[in-house]
Amino acid sequence: MLTWISMIMLVIFLGCCTVVIAASCYNIFKLIRRSTGKRDFAIRNHHLKTSHG
């Protein structure tokens, strides 16, 4: 009986860890994509201004 309880607790703990790691990786990935997207937009905007002027 005790082994079942400990196994269930271990599974729940590992599941929580997986969710936390996945969420943090997703946030980091989103942050990187947003920063690179902004940089690309700024470079494109700068090129447009220089080509017109």
C-alpha positions in Angstrom: 0.0 0.0 0.0 2.8 2.4 1.0 4.7 1.7 -2.3 1.6 2.6 -4.3 1.2 5.9 -2.5 4.9 6.8 -3.0 4.7 5.8 -6.7 1.7 8.0 -7.2 3.3 10.9 -5.4 6.5 10.4 -7.5 4.4 10.4 -10.7 2.6 13.6 -9.7 5.9 15.3 -8.7 7.5 14.3 -12.1 4.4 15.5 -13.9 4.6 18.9 -12.1 8.3 19.2 -12.9 7.6 18.4 -16.6 4.9 21.1 -16.8 7.1 23.7 -15.1 10.1 23.0 -17.4 7.9 23.0 -20.5 6.2 26.3 -19.5 9.6 28.0 -18.8 11.1 26.7 -22.1 8.0 28.0 -23.9 8.3 31.4 -22.3 12.0 31.6 -23.1 11.4 30.6 -26.7 8.6 33.2 -27.0 10.9 35.9 -25.6 13.7 35.0 -28.0 11.3 35.0 -31.0 9.9 38.4 -29.9 13.3 40.0 -29.5 14.6 38.7 -32.8 11.3 39.7 -34.5 11.7 43.3 -33.2 15.4 43.4 -34.3 14.4 42.2 -37.8 11.7 44.8 -38.0 14.0 47.6 -36.9 16.6 46.6 -39.5 14.0 46.4 -42.2 12.6 49.8 -41.2 16.1 51.3 -41.2 16.8 49.9 -44.8 13.5 51.4 -46.0 14.4 54.8 -44.6 17.9 54.8 -46.1 16.7 53.7 -49.5 14.0 56.4 -49.7 16.3 59.2 -48.4 
